[in-house]
């Protein structure tokens, strides 16, 4: 068991999985949270363990504060510390605002924004005791620039950016750094059904969609390598919003 532990929400696949593997490569034991796909979670855990570190998967609903508190308490009781938190889990429920109902709005706000409050609160407490830690929140370029049909998603991601900047100011004196990443179009299950992909590519100077590993590299930079960077939003988008 390492003396360094990372917690990645939504870590069983996609960007979260890539982040978990990258942090494991850096020598961190890794806990992944997942919502329902136990097969994917177990597969990811085995891949992490193959890198020579300890790994476990915890199933809990990050939008349920009681479940979050219970499971984070178990993690802290077992490992005694959390050095890196990646608030990655998220969903989409897209629709034009005029047609968007309260269920779609609340589902995205609860999962993408409220969950960051629920998960970060108990983690920050242990980081403050340690007087060290790094938090990376997974925002989005649409949280900076907006997007048609995603008022709920954009609002949640913009909220994460404000959350990031505020926490960075509050926690810096305790040697806890808080940053955000704003991914562009990344090849994941969430984007695989996008139409007009060729039209999107025309707008990206690098002329390709990003890969989860591109985001994972940025997470490692912010969480591990950049000890004098906090309160920043790193856009990883191939130049889409230059």
C-alpha positions as CSV (number, residue, x, y, z in Angstrom):
1,X,0.0,0.0,0.0
2,X,1.3,3.4,-0.9
3,X,1.2,6.4,1.5
4,X,-0.7,8.4,-1.2
5,X,-4.3,7.9,-2.0
6,X,-6.5,9.3,-4.8
7,X,-10.3,9.2,-5.0
8,X,-11.9,9.5,-8.5
9,X,-15.6,9.8,-8.8
10,X,-17.1,8.2,-11.9
11,X,-13.9,6.3,-12.2
12,X,-15.0,3.1,-13.8
13,X,-14.8,4.2,-17.5
14,X,-14.1,7.0,-19.9
15,X,-12.3,10.1,-18.5
16,X,-12.5,8.9,-14.9
17,X,-10.9,5.6,-15.7
18,X,-8.1,7.3,-17.6
19,X,-7.5,9.6,-14.7
20,X,-7.4,6.7,-12.2
21,X,-4.9,4.9,-14.3
22,X,-2.7,7.9,-14.8
23,X,-2.6,8.6,-11.0
24,X,-1.8,4.9,-10.4
25,X,1.1,5.3,-12.8
26,X,2.3,8.2,-10.6
27,X,2.3,5.9,-7.6
28,X,-1.0,6.6,-6.0
29,X,-3.3,4.0,-4.5
30,X,-6.7,4.7,-6.2
31,X,-10.3,4.5,-5.0
32,X,-12.9,4.7,-7.8
33,X,-16.5,5.5,-7.2
34,X,-19.1,4.1,-9.6
35,X,-22.9,4.3,-10.0
36,X,-24.0,1.0,-11.4
37,X,-21.7,-0.9,-13.8
38,X,-20.0,-3.3,-11.4
39,X,-18.4,-5.2,-14.3
40,X,-16.7,-2.1,-15.6
41,X,-15.6,-1.0,-12.1
42,X,-14.1,-4.4,-11.4
43,X,-12.2,-4.4,-14.7
44,X,-10.8,-0.9,-14.0
45,X,-9.7,-2.0,-10.5
46,X,-7.8,-4.9,-12.0
47,X,-6.1,-2.6,-14.5
48,X,-5.1,-0.2,-11.7
49,X,-3.7,-3.1,-9.6
50,X,-1.6,-4.3,-12.5
51,X,0.3,-1.0,-12.2
52,X,1.5,-2.1,-8.7
53,X,-0.7,-0.1,-6.5
54,X,-3.8,-0.8,-4.3
55,X,-7.2,-0.2,-5.8
56,X,-10.8,-0.5,-4.8
57,X,-14.2,0.4,-6.1
58,X,-17.0,1.8,-4.0
59,X,-20.5,1.9,-5.3
60,X,-22.5,4.9,-4.1
61,X,-24.8,7.7,-5.5
62,X,-22.7,10.9,-5.4
63,X,-25.9,12.9,-5.5
64,X,-27.1,11.4,-2.2
65,X,-25.3,13.1,0.7
66,X,-26.0,10.2,3.1
67,X,-24.4,7.6,0.8
68,X,-21.5,9.9,0.2
69,X,-20.8,10.6,3.9
70,X,-21.0,6.9,4.7
71,X,-18.7,5.7,2.0
72,X,-16.1,8.5,2.4
73,X,-16.0,7.7,6.1
74,X,-15.3,4.1,5.3
75,X,-12.5,5.1,2.9
76,X,-10.9,7.4,5.5
77,X,-11.2,4.8,8.3
78,X,-9.5,2.2,6.1
79,X,-6.7,4.3,4.5
80,X,-6.4,7.2,6.9
81,X,-5.9,9.9,4.3
82,X,-7.0,11.2,0.9
83,X,-4.4,13.1,-1.1
84,X,-6.1,13.7,-4.4
85,X,-9.8,14.1,-5.2
86,X,-11.0,14.2,-8.8
87,X,-14.7,15.2,-9.0
88,X,-15.3,13.7,-12.4
89,X,-18.7,12.0,-12.4
90,X,-21.4,13.6,-14.5
91,X,-24.4,13.1,-16.7
92,X,-26.3,14.9,-19.5
93,X,-30.0,15.4,-20.0
94,X,-30.0,17.7,-23.0
95,X,-32.9,19.6,-24.3
96,X,-33.8,23.1,-25.5
97,X,-34.6,25.2,-22.4
98,X,-38.2,25.9,-23.5
99,X,-38.8,22.1,-23.5
100,X,-36.6,21.2,-20.5
101,X,-38.6,19.9,-17.5
102,X,-37.6,20.2,-13.9
103,X,-36.6,16.5,-13.7
104,X,-33.9,17.0,-16.4
105,X,-32.7,20.2,-14.8
106,X,-32.5,18.7,-11.3
107,X,-30.9,15.5,-12.4
108,X,-28.0,17.3,-13.9
109,X,-27.6,19.9,-11.2
110,X,-27.7,17.2,-8.5
111,X,-25.2,14.9,-10.2
112,X,-22.8,17.4,-11.7
113,X,-22.8,20.2,-9.1
114,X,-24.4,19.3,-5.8
115,X,-22.3,16.1,-5.7
116,X,-19.1,18.1,-5.7
117,X,-20.3,19.8,-2.5
118,X,-21.2,16.4,-0.9
119,X,-18.0,14.7,-1.9
120,X,-15.6,17.5,-1.3
121,X,-16.8,18.5,2.2
122,X,-15.7,15.3,4.0
123,X,-12.6,15.0,1.9
124,X,-11.5,18.6,2.7
125,X,-11.8,17.9,6.4
126,X,-9.2,15.1,6.2
127,X,-7.0,17.2,3.8
128,X,-7.1,20.1,6.4
129,X,-5.8,17.7,9.1
130,X,-3.1,16.5,6.7
131,X,-2.4,20.1,5.7
132,X,-2.0,19.0,2.1
133,X,-4.2,17.9,-0.8
134,X,-5.2,18.5,-4.3
135,X,-8.7,18.7,-5.8
136,X,-9.5,18.7,-9.5
137,X,-13.0,19.4,-10.6
138,X,-14.1,18.3,-14.1
139,X,-15.9,21.3,-15.6
140,X,-16.4,21.8,-19.4
141,X,-15.8,24.4,-22.0
142,X,-19.6,24.8,-22.2
143,X,-19.5,25.9,-18.6
144,X,-17.3,28.8,-19.8
145,X,-19.0,29.6,-23.1
146,X,-22.4,28.1,-23.0
147,X,-24.1,25.7,-25.5
148,X,-27.5,25.4,-27.1
149,X,-29.6,22.7,-25.6
150,X,-27.5,22.3,-22.5
151,X,-28.7,25.0,-20.1
152,X,-28.7,22.6,-17.2
153,X,-25.2,21.1,-18.0
154,X,-23.7,24.5,-18.6
155,X,-25.1,25.9,-15.4
156,X,-23.7,23.0,-13.4
157,X,-20.3,23.2,-15.0
158,X,-20.1,27.0,-14.6
159,X,-21.0,26.4,-11.0
160,X,-18.1,24.1,-10.6
161,X,-15.8,26.8,-11.9
162,X,-17.0,29.2,-9.3
163,X,-16.8,26.5,-6.7
164,X,-13.2,25.8,-7.7
165,X,-12.1,29.4,-7.4
166,X,-13.7,30.0,-4.1
167,X,-12.3,26.8,-2.5
168,X,-8.8,27.7,-3.9
169,X,-8.9,31.0,-1.9
170,X,-10.3,29.4,1.2
171,X,-8.0,26.4,1.3
172,X,-4.7,27.7,0.0
173,X,-3.4,28.5,3.5
174,X,-3.8,24.8,4.4
175,X,-1.7,23.8,1.4
176,X,-4.7,22.4,-0.4
177,X,-4.8,23.3,-4.1
178,X,-8.1,23.4,-6.1
179,X,-8.2,23.5,-9.9
180,X,-10.6,22.7,-12.7
181,X,-10.3,21.2,-16.1
182,X,-12.6,22.3,-19.0
183,X,-12.6,19.5,-21.6
184,X,-13.7,20.1,-25.1
185,X,-15.0,17.3,-27.3
186,X,-13.6,14.1,-25.9
187,X,-14.2,10.6,-27.3
188,X,-16.3,9.0,-24.5
189,X,-19.7,7.3,-24.2
190,X,-21.2,10.7,-23.5
191,X,-20.1,12.1,-26.9
192,X,-20.3,9.0,-29.1
193,X,-23.8,9.8,-30.3
194,X,-23.1,13.4,-31.2
195,X,-24.2,14.2,-34.7
196,X,-22.3,16.4,-37.2
197,X,-18.9,15.3,-35.9
198,X,-17.2,16.6,-39.0
199,X,-18.7,20.0,-38.4
200,X,-17.2,20.1,-34.9
201,X,-13.8,19.0,-36.2
202,X,-13.7,22.0,-38.6
203,X,-13.8,24.2,-35.5
204,X,-10.9,22.5,-33.7
205,X,-7.4,23.7,-34.8
206,X,-6.0,20.3,-34.0
207,X,-8.6,18.7,-36.2
208,X,-9.5,15.8,-33.9
209,X,-11.5,15.0,-30.9
210,X,-9.6,14.5,-27.6
211,X,-9.1,11.3,-25.9
212,X,-9.6,10.5,-22.2
213,X,-5.9,10.2,-21.8
214,X,-5.5,13.9,-22.8
215,X,-7.7,14.9,-19.9
216,X,-5.9,12.4,-17.5
217,X,-2.6,14.0,-18.4
218,X,-4.0,17.4,-17.4
219,X,-5.3,16.0,-14.2
220,X,-1.9,14.6,-13.2
221,X,-0.3,17.9,-14.0
222,X,-2.8,19.8,-11.8
223,X,-2.9,17.3,-9.0
224,X,0.7,16.0,-8.8
225,X,3.1,18.1,-10.8
226,X,2.0,21.8,-10.4
227,X,2.6,22.5,-6.8
228,X,2.2,26.3,-7.3
229,X,-1.0,26.3,-9.4
230,X,-4.4,26.8,-7.8
231,X,-7.7,28.4,-8.7
232,X,-7.2,27.8,-12.4
233,X,-9.4,26.5,-15.2
234,X,-7.4,24.6,-17.7
235,X,-9.1,24.3,-21.1
236,X,-8.2,21.0,-22.8
237,X,-10.0,21.3,-26.1
238,X,-7.6,21.2,-29.0
239,X,-7.8,24.9,-29.4
240,X,-11.6,25.0,-30.0
241,X,-12.2,28.1,-28.0
242,X,-9.0,30.1,-28.7
